[in-house]
Amino acid sequence: MKRLHTATLAATLLITACGGGGSSYSGDPNPTSGFAISGANAQTTSKAAYEAAIQSGDLAELGDSLGLTAASPGSFAKASGGTQVAGFLVDVLQKIPFGPDEFPCAVSGSVTLSGDIENPLTLTPGDNFLVVSAACNDGLGEVVDGSLSFTVTDFSGDVLTGAYRLSMNAILDDLQVTTAEDTITSNGDASITLDTMTPLFVTASVAGTSMTTDSNTGSETLTNYSTTQTLDIGAIEPLYTLVAMGTLQTTSLSGSVAYSTPLMFESIGQNYPHTGQLLITAASSSARLIAIDDVNVQIEVDSNDDGTVDETINTTWAELTT
């Protein structure tokens, strides 16, 4: 169950930023009217919004619990194409319906899998999966509890060869990860699209109406969010891109902010973005996070939303994200 265990951790990444394509959302983000961005809080606000945008894309990793993945670790949340399907999915495609089947975790606890598939040779809209973790400990320093359900909404290609375009809705219900330092619980929805149809090019998109993550030290909620990542592994070094939007409410700020990417972020290899912008808006104020290169970043603050930059903050990616 190590694949499942790793995938559930993706949901917990939503809290780490603030202390603590395919799918898209058609609504507009709405920040809290009482919170304003100023030179004093611009760096904290930019950090929270940037990392929420980046890490919301990691929800694409939830598909990895079924052996369907388009995500990989790194300083810049990346999409990557999986070349294998987990044995679980290959096996259940031969059963209609399947489960509940209980599997022991490496150290203690268990994971129970169940679902229903219309066609044993492929995936079909309406196919559903349920993954329930019960104190699952794979010996990696975390214990996982809670449930994760998937419903397929669109599919083309061949899941067994790893070349496919899959869309599915995921629901996280008290998905909890406990470590020695913290307990992190996630609840919400995510519509995930994984596209590996084009050779050497992968797209992973995530969108949802609400995702709340609570930890021992804080809480944050993303609403009306959408993130799309691509990976081009045909280049000499892998090229990653990201576009995102959403509204963030977090205990690290005194109100909510809306964020969007007027200029797509691009990154090479494991580096930070060398180009791209993130626009963060609040009550009659805004901040624009600008990638100068893969080391330096600039924050332009418009504290009264008159279109004039009132303060410019120069820093580095490392300082911003630490």
Summary of the structure (lengths in Angstrom):
residues: 322
radius of gyration: 19.7
end to end distance: 31.7
largest distance: 62.6
contacts: 1184
relative contact order: 0.20
helix: 16%
strand: 48%
